[in-house]
Amino acid sequence: MTIQKLLVLLLFAAFCTPQIIAQSPSGNGITLSGKVLDAQTKAPLAFLSIVLKTEKDSAFVAGSLTDEAGSFTLSGLKKGNYRIEASYVGYQILRQRIVIGELSTFLDVGVLQMQEDAKALDEVMVSAKADEVSSKMDKKTYAVSDNISQSGGSVLQAMTNLPGVTISEEGKVQLRGSDKIVVLMDGKQTALTGYGSQKGLDNLPASAIERIEIINNPSAKYDANASAGIINIIFKKQEQHGFNGKVGMMAGAGALWEKRENLPTIRPQFQATPKLNPSISINYRKKETNLYFQGDWLYAPTLNKNEFSTRTYEDGTVIFQQVKRNRRTDYATAKIGLDHTFNDRNTLTVSGLFNREKILDNGDEPFFLDSPEAQNRYRLWQFLEDEVKYTAFGTTVFTHKFRQPGHNVIFTGNYSFHREDEQYFFTNTLPDFIGKDAFKLLSDEHVWDFNVDYSKPLRHGRVEAGFKGRFRSIPVNMQFFPGQNSPIDVGAGGWANYDEKIPALYSNYVFENEKFEMEGGLRVEYVEVDYQVNPDHNTYKSDGYRYFQPFPNLRAAYKLNDRNKVSLFFNRRVDRPNEVDIRIFPKYDEPELIKVGNPALQPQFTMSAELGFKSAFKQGSLFTAIYHRIIDGTITRIATQAPGSVLLYNVFQNAGRSWNTGAEVVWQQKINSWFSLTANANIYQNTFAAFTVVNRYPVPTTYSAEKQQLVSGNFKLIASVKMAKNWEAQISSIWLAPDLIPQGRIGSRYALDAGLKKIVQKGRGELVFNATDLLNTMQIRKSIRGSDFKLESTDYYETQVVRMGYHWKF
């Protein structure tokens, strides 16, 4: 079946078959402003009456008086068609039509001129946008509290139920089949979740998070990095007056039974791993000042990896191995902040985020020839990883509001520090000796950001412009301590310094009338990356890259009526290699499958287009989209065999051009007052063009691949039931189809999650019970083929966890 036929079937199925979109509140609504002048003298008309009425039945909506400058403001408005009326003694009553749309929170009708004689005035069209989910069809927002079945886990686990989101075999978040995303925290990049990458999501507690935004088609306001889109994590923050807050505790256990028993002669797997997640949120607001604190701790030992592999080489050698990793993790996060309003024009926000992550990994990796049952073990590799990570992030935001509502300029300064202090201790047991090896890595990341963002409402939309400057420095030092007959490559150690400079300018224009919407923008970036390498390194030399590139974006939409809209998106984006992608030091957590970076790695550039349709109907909605991405310089890992050895080296490379074409459907329906059913389907085709690369480490080795193509997808179903006595239940299921990865494929995966929630203490308390992967079916099967080898593996890592918890508001 062709991809075209599959896309047609998927779109047809969306209308025949019933993921949940947790809609964010509209907040304070839309603010309408303007000014009234005498048509002849141009003098302001002070203290005249302004009234807004519905067009359909002339019902009163809002009213105000102009000030001494003739200016007026109407707030808290909703989408719709209205008429504005202005009356003043000695002047003809002024009436104009107002259309409030979906693109701007603030809008300006401009100057209204009142005349003494009777004269019809031109119609005024105004566009506005309440903060509704997917109103522009480029962003979806999900409340973490609505995800009952994943409550008490990490942010990564909380994302598994979101439409269009999957978790890759390496534990990375994917949007529509690609892991090239950027994770923001409160709209900002931090070292906690990575710059130009993603990390830490598997340990960041979901209890600290208010909601998660998925932005598939970012505008020019956002950094050009991340071709697949942006995930914005919004931390909890109370703004009620006085002293208030929330405390909670979740506890549970995972790995309740073995999915597969160990190969002979190694230490036991983790079982019945305890999970603890206490959290506290405190807020104090008085007059112009708001203080807040959010603290979370996640203690979650886990069977992090339990992979069984078979490697078959051309010379007939067959190796059986297991990688078992028992992980102990302590993850503490604290956020503190202050909001202060100096006057109605100027506000200041200062906040700090502090994090400490402690990881202890105990690993066992037995290697057998012929078969494990023959007890022909030729190596046992055991390791202890002792790692601690510290992150500090500080931000200062100063906002100046001009007299016109929505007309403002925002100055933002950020500093982020991240330390990675990592030690590995290895025991290499062979038939005739036991060797002891070790290495130590120390990395300090410093990032300075400065942003200026300007926004001005217009009669039919708004204009935006801004500047961003970034300087990023990461010095890394790796020391190897080899033992007897060590397999460690001591000549690949030393130091390396990563320096990045990015100045960027952007502009964005938004227009809307009653039927048509348009948003167009351009971001221009200059990027300079220098990677200085220890001159004694035995393979790699200093490298880097520079580019000066434009990144346009366009969105055009046509409103068929109040409930149906068609949208077209286009953008060009980039994925810059992260520092760990080019890091020159080999990793030995798997001694016969060694990962190493590539300092010659270049950015990949992506062109994306999407056609979307959204329909809102009684107690439900439907969103469908067809998308296509073209990627040049595709970044991926390529495994090659070292000459005369069974060792495999996994190195990042630019593997030529690739394509991602697919369709997505998100459907939700409230069946009745107590039952709602939602579904999400995403089908796509991944294509990799034929390519040839050379892995330079440890010696130059050429790898060539033919064109690869596979249709894949994922399907999610969530049912929510409201029961008597304030009980609510949720069942969610996910099925991931087989997918294409460079050099091979990954098998299908399935999981079923369930949760219960009960509101107690007159709404102040909340009890939660849940279980993930109830049937213990989630496992990762991979098949990889190289020039001279084949690797088949299945990872039976921990996925089944049961939890219970209590939260209390005060």
VOGU-3710 file (C-alpha; in Angstrom, 3 decimals, decimal comma):
1> mtiqkllvll> 0,000/0,000/0,000  1,407/3,430/-0,924  1,832/6,256/1,595  -0,679/8,313/-0,386  -3,369/5,660/0,092  -2,564/5,382/3,790  -2,931/9,144/4,251  -6,314/9,125/2,537  -7,487/6,204/4,683  -6,290/7,901/7,847
11> lfaafctpqi> -8,140/11,130/7,086  -11,284/9,132/6,218  -10,975/7,137/9,460  -10,864/10,343/11,470  -14,490/10,953/10,548  -15,581/7,379/11,226  -13,734/6,546/14,460  -13,905/8,371/17,761  -6,260/11,892/22,745  -7,222/14,059/25,024
21> iaqspsgngi> -6,632/17,790/24,595  -6,740/19,468/27,952  -7,831/22,957/27,091  -6,198/25,783/28,908  -8,472/28,473/30,276  -8,955/31,623/28,273  -7,431/33,673/31,066  -8,554/37,317/31,124  -9,825/37,247/27,564  -9,092/39,818/24,856
31> tlsgkvldaq> -8,368/43,498/25,355  -9,671/46,022/22,820  -8,288/49,555/22,755  -8,525/52,702/20,649  -8,786/56,475/20,643  -11,638/58,865/19,765  -10,939/62,227/18,097  -12,909/65,089/16,607  -12,893/64,470/12,843  -12,236/68,129/11,990
41> tkaplaflsi> -9,973/69,444/14,770  -8,320/66,090/15,646  -8,758/67,002/19,316  -9,295/64,110/21,760  -12,844/63,612/23,014  -12,580/62,943/26,743  -15,128/61,163/28,954  -17,431/60,032/26,168  -19,314/56,739/26,400  -17,999/53,622/24,586
51> vlktekdsaf> -20,294/50,570/24,452  -19,676/47,148/22,861  -22,740/45,113/21,810  -23,220/41,775/20,070  -23,977/42,090/16,374  -26,676/39,433/16,431  -29,034/40,781/19,103  -27,423/44,066/20,312  -26,903/42,637/23,795  -24,596/44,707/26,008
61> vagsltdeag> -21,089/43,202/26,390  -18,824/45,907/27,832  -18,628/49,645/28,347  -16,131/52,349/29,255  -15,389/56,073/29,206  -12,516/57,641/27,299  -9,761/59,305/29,321  -8,377/62,828/28,890  -6,416/61,703/25,821  -9,537/60,200/24,251
71> sftlsglkkg> -8,264/56,643/24,795  -10,403/53,705/25,895  -9,896/50,050/26,859  -12,371/47,163/26,937  -11,125/43,949/28,569  -12,253/40,360/29,081  -13,761/39,969/25,610  -14,424/36,738/23,755  -14,260/35,724/20,102  -17,253/36,930/18,075
81> nyrieasyvg> -18,874/39,633/15,944  -19,731/42,925/17,672  -20,653/46,560/17,120  -18,946/49,365/18,973  -20,922/52,544/19,695  -19,553/55,930/20,767  -21,858/58,770/21,816  -21,072/62,342/22,799  -23,109/65,471/23,170  -23,061/67,445/19,898
91> yqilrqrivi> -21,751/64,569/17,793  -23,353/61,996/15,608  -23,451/58,532/17,264  -20,614/56,452/15,885  -21,217/52,781/15,105  -18,626/50,368/13,740  -18,496/46,627/13,236  -15,867/44,700/15,212  -14,777/41,130/14,431  -12,785/39,513/17,234
101> gelstfldvg> -10,820/36,582/15,886  -8,138/34,206/17,197  -4,664/35,606/16,648  -4,001/38,495/19,063  -4,657/38,832/22,776  -4,443/42,619/22,422  -5,854/44,570/19,512  -6,094/48,191/18,522  -8,980/49,671/16,512  -6,860/52,762/15,969
111> vlqmqedaka> -8,363/56,233/15,830  -12,155/56,615/15,674  -13,271/60,002/14,344  -16,623/61,516/15,352  -18,308/64,080/13,157  -21,150/66,477/13,688  -22,770/65,731/10,321  -24,238/62,361/9,274  -21,617/60,378/7,452  -21,255/56,618/7,202
121> ldevmvsaka> -17,989/55,348/8,434  -15,987/52,482/7,008  -16,224/49,076/8,620  -13,466/48,202/11,073  -12,173/44,606/11,169  -10,238/43,555/14,277  -8,670/40,187/15,054  -8,054/38,790/18,516  -7,127/35,553/20,180  -7,985/34,144/23,537
131> devsskmdkk> -5,495/31,669/24,866  -7,379/28,612/23,623  -5,663/25,325/22,817  -4,787/24,951/19,146  -6,578/28,144/18,147  -3,821/28,642/15,563  -3,476/24,867/15,048  0,262/25,103/15,721  0,171/24,531/19,487  -1,555/22,082/21,802
141> tyavsdnisq> -1,644/22,468/25,586  -2,077/19,653/28,105  -2,668/19,970/31,830  -0,474/17,500/33,734  -3,149/17,124/36,423  -5,491/15,597/33,812  -3,047/12,757/33,130  -4,169/10,574/36,035  -2,576/7,366/34,770  0,954/8,883/34,799
151> sggsvlqamt> 0,697/11,032/37,957  3,698/10,743/40,296  6,231/9,871/37,626  8,666/11,879/35,544  7,920/14,459/32,862  9,066/11,920/30,263  6,461/9,435/31,497  3,774/12,139/31,549  4,408/12,791/27,860  3,722/9,233/26,714
161> nlpgvtisee> -0,037/9,868/26,471  0,179/13,128/24,529  -0,960/13,190/20,877  1,863/13,021/18,348  4,425/12,227/21,079  6,326/8,951/21,338  9,398/7,843/23,272  12,280/6,466/21,192  14,349/3,365/21,959  16,970/5,708/23,486
171> gkvqlrgsdk> 14,435/7,353/25,823  14,086/10,536/23,761  10,853/12,366/23,064  9,760/12,237/19,427  7,254/14,456/17,649  5,786/12,806/14,585  8,624/10,297/14,408  11,562/12,713/14,953  13,566/13,428/18,114  14,916/16,755/16,779
181> ivvlmdgkqt> 13,078/18,904/19,305  13,969/21,602/21,815  12,610/21,506/25,358  11,835/24,888/26,943  11,089/25,588/30,585  8,673/28,479/31,033  9,491/29,508/27,486  13,262/29,493/27,987  16,072/27,097/27,169  18,050/25,859/30,176
191> altgygsqkg> 20,914/23,457/30,774  18,509/21,319/32,818  16,777/20,022/29,694  19,497/20,868/27,171  20,310/23,496/24,560  19,504/22,261/21,098  18,761/18,821/22,529  16,763/17,101/25,228  17,914/15,539/28,466  16,837/15,063/32,062
201> ldnlpasaie> 13,159/14,501/31,264  13,223/10,953/32,622  14,105/12,295/36,085  12,361/15,693/36,202  9,280/15,105/38,421  5,937/15,772/36,776  4,646/17,053/40,130  6,543/20,324/39,497  4,759/20,935/36,197  1,499/22,778/35,546
211> rieiinnpsa> 1,113/22,035/31,842  2,965/20,974/28,702  2,755/22,803/25,373  3,541/21,122/22,056  4,437/23,527/19,235  4,722/21,705/15,910  5,190/24,834/13,780  7,092/27,509/15,746  7,046/31,116/14,563  10,098/33,300/13,971
221> kydanasagi> 9,992/34,394/17,633  11,506/31,056/18,622  15,089/29,928/18,170  15,497/28,318/14,729  16,795/25,089/16,265  14,560/21,977/16,404  13,055/20,920/13,096  10,414/18,629/14,631  9,060/21,283/16,992  9,198/22,604/20,535
231> iniifkkqeq> 7,971/21,256/23,858  7,417/23,993/26,447  7,198/22,838/30,079  5,331/25,294/32,318  6,195/25,105/36,030  3,525/25,484/38,679  3,054/29,004/39,962  0,252/30,298/42,190  -0,925/33,894/41,979  -3,707/34,014/44,561
241> hgfngkvgmm> -3,691/36,780/47,152  -2,394/36,015/50,615  -0,600/32,855/51,681  -1,519/29,624/49,905  0,012/26,491/48,441  -0,145/22,763/47,872  1,692/19,756/49,276  1,694/16,221/47,983  3,234/12,784/48,260  3,306/9,971/45,718
251> agagalwekr> 4,759/6,539/46,486  4,925/3,294/44,583  6,967/0,382/43,300  8,187/-0,890/39,937  9,681/-4,027/38,392  7,170/-6,215/40,225  8,381/-9,343/38,422  11,078/-10,333/35,953  10,255/-9,950/32,277  13,238/-12,164/31,463
261> enlptirpqf> 15,760/-13,783/33,792  19,473/-12,942/33,676  22,074/-14,798/31,698  24,246/-16,991/33,991  26,888/-15,682/36,432  25,769/-12,094/37,033  24,215/-10,167/39,912  20,390/-10,012/40,302  18,171/-7,505/38,579  16,426/-4,811/40,598
271> qatpklnpsi> 12,949/-5,872/41,684  10,165/-4,122/43,607  11,969/-0,808/43,181  10,532/1,879/45,537  9,314/5,244/44,169  8,920/8,378/46,308  7,878/11,846/45,117  7,118/14,483/47,794  6,344/17,993/46,529  5,442/21,413/47,915
281> sinyrkketn> 4,262/24,639/46,317  4,020/27,884/48,334  2,831/31,321/47,241  2,497/34,665/49,018  0,955/37,634/47,238  0,447/41,084/48,748  -0,321/44,225/46,785  2,309/44,670/44,056  4,552/41,745/45,054  4,183/38,016/44,535
291> lyfqgdwlya> 6,615/35,452/46,025  6,538/31,768/45,132  8,461/28,550/45,818  8,189/25,093/44,254  10,134/22,124/45,625  10,168/18,500/44,419  12,190/15,388/45,171  12,078/12,212/43,119  13,647/9,017/44,447  13,263/6,317/41,831
301> ptlnknefst> 15,544/3,269/41,699  14,865/1,435/38,452  15,965/-1,373/36,203  17,134/1,198/33,687  18,260/-1,266/31,023  18,016/-5,022/30,553  18,965/-5,677/26,950  19,695/-9,102/25,481  21,626/-9,066/22,185  22,953/-11,453/19,577
311> rtyedgtvif> 25,749/-10,314/17,244  26,477/-12,343/14,136  29,597/-11,618/12,049  30,447/-12,571/8,460  33,221/-14,916/9,610  30,640/-16,989/11,508  31,344/-15,641/14,988  28,210/-15,378/17,148  28,217/-13,471/20,444  25,430/-13,486/23,022
321> qqvkrnrrtd> 25,383/-10,706/25,610  23,229/-8,945/28,177  23,407/-5,330/29,370  21,785/-5,082/32,792  21,829/-1,703/34,539  20,431/-1,200/38,050  20,051/2,548/38,601  19,564/4,539/41,811  18,481/8,141/41,268  17,894/11,075/43,618
331> yatakigldh> 16,522/14,131/41,855  15,831/17,367/43,773  14,460/20,536/42,178  13,684/23,923/43,729  12,323/27,028/42,037  11,938/30,394/43,716  10,755/33,653/42,215  9,482/37,170/42,729  7,087/39,263/40,635  6,932/42,992/41,390
341> tfndrntltv> 4,787/45,650/39,761  6,331/49,106/40,034  3,320/50,782/38,384  0,811/50,017/35,648  3,574/50,358/33,018  6,581/48,509/34,472  6,960/45,050/36,017  9,936/42,926/37,063  10,232/39,160/37,469  13,276/37,496/39,025
351> sglfnrekil> 13,470/33,732/39,447  15,983/30,982/40,103  15,915/27,236/39,462  18,247/24,858/41,299  18,649/21,157/40,685  20,799/18,277/41,919  20,731/14,841/40,341  22,613/11,917/41,851  22,968/8,712/39,805  24,490/5,403/40,873
361> dngdepffld> 24,529/2,721/38,168  25,584/-0,856/38,809  25,937/-2,766/35,563  26,681/-6,347/34,527  27,463/-7,380/30,949  28,265/-11,063/30,321  29,522/-12,119/26,857  29,150/-15,707/25,575  30,326/-17,519/22,468  28,074/-20,103/20,804
371> speaqnryrl> 25,264/-19,989/23,432  24,733/-18,885/27,054  23,593/-22,402/27,982  27,046/-23,754/27,063  28,524/-21,649/29,883  31,204/-20,489/27,427  31,552/-17,028/28,910  34,649/-15,236/27,640  34,107/-11,843/29,332  32,196/-10,308/32,237
381> wqfledevky> 32,212/-6,520/32,188  30,926/-4,877/35,371  30,760/-1,178/36,076  29,826/1,344/38,712  28,868/4,797/37,498  28,943/7,476/40,202  27,577/10,684/38,695  26,277/13,920/40,125  24,827/16,799/38,135  24,195/20,340/39,341
391> tafgttvfth> 22,104/22,916/37,510  21,484/26,572/38,383  19,359/28,835/36,216  18,585/32,480/36,864  16,397/34,818/34,848  15,401/38,471/35,048  12,514/39,821/32,981  11,640/43,521/32,793  8,446/44,476/30,952  7,593/48,013/29,905
401> kfrqpghnvi> 4,041/48,615/28,736  3,300/51,586/26,547  0,066/53,506/26,916  -1,665/51,398/24,280  -2,717/47,991/25,727  -0,649/45,156/24,301  2,075/47,549/23,112  5,160/46,520/25,079  8,845/45,739/25,085  10,346/42,937/27,177
411> ftgnysfhre> 13,994/42,656/28,224  15,150/39,201/29,368  18,503/38,113/30,740  19,311/34,465/31,540  22,290/32,636/32,953  22,530/28,849/33,146  25,198/26,688/34,769  25,368/22,911/34,525  28,076/20,666/36,008  28,476/17,024/35,063
421> deqyfftntl> 30,819/15,187/37,438  31,019/11,577/36,328  33,194/8,625/37,449  33,185/5,101/36,035  34,832/2,103/37,697  35,135/-1,091/35,616  35,940/-4,694/36,430  36,988/-6,638/33,310  36,883/-10,383/34,050  38,464/-12,625/31,386
431> pdfigkdafk> 39,369/-16,346/31,631  43,011/-15,675/32,575  42,946/-12,368/34,513  40,834/-9,647/36,123  41,521/-6,019/35,189  40,467/-2,823/36,975  39,868/0,328/34,885  38,364/3,748/35,527  37,758/7,156/34,026  36,631/10,548/35,303
441> llsdehvwdf> 34,809/13,223/33,316  34,193/16,804/34,428  32,134/19,177/32,322  30,995/22,723/33,179  28,458/24,439/30,940  27,989/28,223/31,048  25,267/29,917/28,991  24,431/33,631/28,810  21,309/34,779/26,940  19,962/38,287/26,326
451> nvdyskplrh> 16,633/38,915/24,584  14,650/41,972/23,533  11,087/41,350/22,339  8,805/44,095/21,001  5,095/43,789/20,220  2,580/46,335/18,927  -1,130/45,715/18,221  -2,491/46,906/14,874  -5,965/47,450/13,491  -5,919/43,983/11,895
461> grveagfkgr> -3,350/42,102/13,978  0,071/42,932/15,359  3,764/43,262/14,579  6,572/41,636/16,558  10,331/42,049/16,403  13,267/41,151/18,555  16,912/40,307/19,120  18,577/37,373/20,808  22,208/36,964/21,732  23,798/33,844/23,191
471> frsipvnmqf> 27,246/32,860/24,345  27,798/29,272/25,432  30,986/27,692/26,755  31,565/24,035/27,755  35,048/22,974/28,858  35,292/19,183/29,242  38,088/17,100/30,738  38,357/13,308/30,500  40,945/11,280/32,398  41,469/7,528/31,871
481> fpgqnspidv> 42,973/5,230/34,511  43,773/1,913/32,743  44,344/-1,373/34,572  45,947/-4,664/33,504  45,454/-5,476/29,810  43,045/-2,545/29,629  40,711/-2,233/26,601  40,428/1,516/27,213  41,946/3,829/24,590  44,022/6,149/26,786
491> gaggwanyde> 45,097/8,184/23,753  41,502/9,338/23,255  41,390/11,245/26,550  42,400/14,783/27,478  40,470/18,014/27,192  38,116/19,687/24,716  36,474/23,135/24,758  33,159/23,955/23,069  32,339/27,638/22,343  29,153/28,864/20,667
501> kipalysnyv> 28,066/32,376/19,677  24,594/33,080/18,231  23,249/36,576/17,496  19,795/36,553/15,866  17,132/39,017/14,687  13,473/38,273/13,963  10,319/39,995/12,792  6,771/38,679/12,628  3,529/40,078/11,203  0,013/38,870/12,013
511> fenekfemeg> -3,110/39,770/10,031  -6,710/38,627/10,357  -10,120/39,523/9,052  -13,442/37,737/9,292  -12,445/34,899/6,959  -8,678/34,945/6,484  -5,663/34,666/8,802  -2,011/35,147/7,971  1,169/35,026/10,027  4,541/35,507/8,385
521> glrveyvevd> 7,961/35,941/9,886  11,669/35,790/9,249  14,486/34,930/11,613  18,098/35,553/10,634  20,827/33,804/12,618  24,581/33,891/12,600  26,125/30,870/14,307  29,786/30,382/15,156  30,889/27,145/16,815  34,519/26,438/17,715
531> yqvnpdhnty> 35,553/23,068/19,101  39,101/23,010/20,390  40,575/19,538/20,913  43,558/18,379/22,937  46,393/18,249/20,342  47,520/14,883/21,739  44,236/13,166/20,840  45,049/10,161/18,671  42,244/10,629/16,111  40,377/13,927/16,177
541> ksdgyryfqp> 41,518/17,490/15,592  39,937/20,864/16,351  36,912/21,671/14,228  33,646/23,657/14,140  31,300/25,406/11,735  29,798/28,775/10,853  26,699/29,840/8,978  24,576/32,910/8,302  21,095/31,727/7,304  17,492/32,958/6,987
551> fpnlraaykl> 14,670/30,939/8,564  11,233/31,985/7,259  7,845/30,848/8,520  4,360/31,295/7,093  0,884/30,355/8,253  -2,232/31,035/6,208  -5,717/29,998/7,323  -9,238/30,230/5,954  -12,247/30,138/8,269  -14,990/28,141/6,623
561> ndrnkvslff> -17,287/29,224/9,464  -17,133/29,737/13,236  -16,362/26,051/13,858  -14,225/24,962/10,902  -10,851/26,193/9,759  -8,219/25,131/7,218  -4,577/26,101/7,807  -1,356/25,885/5,792  2,077/26,042/7,451  5,556/26,375/6,036
571> nrrvdrpnev> 8,899/26,863/7,791  12,623/26,291/7,495  14,556/25,221/10,585  17,907/23,820/11,665  19,226/21,180/14,070  22,622/22,154/15,404  24,778/19,334/16,817  24,863/19,417/20,582  28,162/19,278/22,438  27,701/15,618/23,412
581> dirifpkyde> 27,146/14,768/19,723  30,652/15,974/18,850  32,361/14,976/22,136  35,580/13,170/21,231  35,789/10,817/24,206  34,623/7,194/23,821  32,149/5,773/26,353  32,813/2,308/27,794  29,557/1,461/29,545  29,368/-1,201/26,804
591> pelikvgnpa> 32,930/-2,376/26,056  32,134/-4,001/22,704  29,664/-1,370/21,431  31,439/1,918/22,002  29,816/5,320/21,458  31,836/8,370/20,454  31,117/11,808/19,008  32,340/13,465/15,818  33,775/17,019/15,896  33,297/17,315/12,116
601> lqpqftmsae> 29,514/16,930/12,487  27,558/19,677/10,693  24,019/21,067/11,235  21,059/19,527/9,456  18,546/21,862/7,737  14,857/21,054/7,355  12,022/22,382/5,169  8,537/21,592/6,527  5,015/22,014/5,203  1,684/21,118/6,820
611> lgfksafkqg> -1,961/21,288/5,783  -4,363/21,154/8,718  -8,093/21,134/9,366  -9,854/21,778/12,671  -13,535/21,319/13,404  -15,334/22,055/16,662  -18,716/20,441/17,232  -21,084/19,789/20,100  -19,046/18,512/23,072  -16,085/17,553/20,903
621> slftaiyhri> -13,508/18,520/18,306  -11,457/17,078/15,456  -7,980/18,033/14,297  -6,345/16,528/11,206  -3,068/17,394/9,508  -0,934/16,190/6,610  2,758/17,086/6,868  6,000/16,669/4,932  9,612/17,321/6,011  12,789/17,311/3,892
631> idgtitriat> 16,013/17,007/5,903  19,465/17,708/4,467  22,519/16,457/6,350  20,533/14,017/8,516  22,264/13,521/11,881  22,363/9,946/13,144  24,638/7,342/14,701  26,371/4,865/12,396  27,919/1,629/13,753  30,970/0,108/12,056
641> qapgsvllyn> 33,218/-2,826/12,915  36,823/-2,223/13,842  39,146/-4,089/11,401  40,269/-7,454/12,816  38,025/-7,144/15,893  34,478/-7,838/17,057  34,269/-4,314/18,559  31,600/-1,992/17,122  31,946/1,800/17,164  28,806/3,977/17,108
651> vfqnagrswn> 29,674/7,418/15,716  27,497/10,441/14,866  27,441/11,261/11,148  25,631/13,414/8,580  23,887/10,714/6,561  22,633/12,729/3,585  18,978/13,493/2,815  15,904/12,010/4,468  12,148/12,563/4,322  9,286/12,332/6,793
661> tgaevvwqqk> 5,734/12,355/5,381  2,624/11,644/7,384  -0,812/12,468/8,735  -2,111/13,061/12,241  -5,616/12,943/13,708  -6,632/14,093/17,203  -10,295/13,484/18,085  -12,142/14,065/21,349  -15,764/13,600/22,287  -17,712/13,950/25,487
671> inswfsltan> -20,172/11,083/25,126  -22,309/12,137/28,080  -21,932/13,874/31,442  -19,785/11,079/32,893  -17,886/9,536/29,987  -15,470/10,972/27,424  -13,487/9,114/24,803  -10,548/10,474/22,852  -8,207/9,085/20,221  -5,022/10,018/18,391
681> aniyqntfaa> -3,534/8,426/15,292  -0,306/9,327/13,536  0,891/7,524/10,397  4,095/8,530/8,633  6,669/7,271/6,184  10,370/7,655/6,977  12,765/7,554/4,044  16,571/7,624/4,106  18,370/8,194/0,812  21,432/6,085/-0,029
691> ftvvnrypvp> 24,566/7,475/1,605  28,229/6,783/2,311  30,129/7,974/5,393  33,532/7,373/6,968  33,821/6,717/10,701  37,231/8,119/11,586  37,425/6,586/15,060  39,425/4,513/15,891  40,638/4,104/12,292  38,928/5,292/9,083
701> ttysaekqql> 36,148/2,837/8,179  33,738/3,381/5,295  30,050/2,517/5,530  27,564/2,660/2,653  23,792/2,233/2,891  21,140/1,772/0,266  17,869/3,701/0,270  15,600/2,714/3,185  11,856/3,301/3,473  9,165/2,213/5,920
711> vsgnfklias> 5,621/3,232/6,838  5,118/3,504/10,609  2,872/5,213/13,112  1,306/5,186/16,534  -2,211/4,979/17,921  -3,465/6,166/21,321  -6,821/5,806/23,032  -7,901/7,381/26,327  -11,162/6,869/28,169  -12,141/9,053/31,160
721> vkmaknweaq> -15,023/8,215/33,467  -16,514/10,434/36,190  -18,118/8,327/38,886  -20,165/8,879/42,021  -18,682/10,398/45,174  -16,052/12,465/43,278  -14,208/9,484/41,795  -12,643/9,748/38,332  -11,044/6,914/36,351  -8,790/6,962/33,307
731> issiwlapdl> -7,557/4,185/31,028  -5,019/4,894/28,297  -3,421/2,630/25,731  -0,709/3,169/23,155  0,499/1,070/20,238  3,666/1,961/18,334  4,142/0,385/14,917  7,506/-0,957/13,701  9,722/1,938/12,653  12,804/2,669/10,609
741> ipqgrigsry> 16,107/3,588/12,245  19,404/4,082/10,412  20,967/0,691/9,698  17,859/-1,156/10,833  14,413/-1,272/12,353  12,688/-1,160/15,723  9,782/-3,486/16,494  6,243/-2,650/17,581  5,463/-1,731/21,200  2,294/-1,652/23,290
751> aldaglkkiv> 1,327/-0,457/26,781  -1,850/-0,075/28,853  -2,021/2,444/31,744  -4,799/3,126/34,266  -5,502/5,612/37,034  -8,035/6,594/39,708  -8,527/9,987/41,365  -10,849/11,068/44,168  -11,513/14,616/45,374  -11,786/14,803/49,166
761> qkgrgelvfn> -11,988/17,425/51,925  -14,401/19,631/49,982  -12,010/20,034/47,083  -8,860/20,673/49,104  -7,573/17,109/49,001  -6,914/14,654/46,205  -6,200/10,907/46,269  -4,507/9,284/43,265  -3,913/5,618/42,359  -2,349/4,520/39,069
771> atdllntmqi> -0,414/1,816/37,258  1,716/2,076/34,118  2,195/-0,765/31,615  -0,366/-2,898/33,422  0,241/-5,919/31,190  4,066/-5,595/31,287  4,185/-5,661/27,485  6,434/-2,673/26,719  9,821/-3,825/25,399  12,186/-2,606/22,685
781> rksirgsdfk> 13,214/-4,940/19,859  15,850/-3,745/17,385  17,542/-5,156/14,330  20,729/-3,466/13,017  22,806/-4,469/9,994  26,303/-3,230/9,289  28,727/-3,976/6,492  30,046/-7,139/8,186  27,667/-7,840/11,074  24,054/-8,181/12,209
791> lestdyyetq> 22,764/-7,262/15,683  19,416/-8,388/17,128  18,391/-7,090/20,566  15,444/-6,870/22,965  15,402/-4,563/25,994  13,230/-5,762/28,915  13,710/-2,589/30,958  11,414/-1,519/33,790  8,114/-0,076/32,591  5,526/-1,388/35,046
801> vvrmgyhwkf> 5,038/0,874/38,070  2,150/1,175/40,550  1,687/4,333/42,641  -0,609/5,964/45,147  -0,562/9,513/46,464  -2,251/12,404/48,244  -2,244/16,153/47,550  -3,623/18,897/49,793  -4,290/22,559/49,019  -4,050/25,224/51,697
//
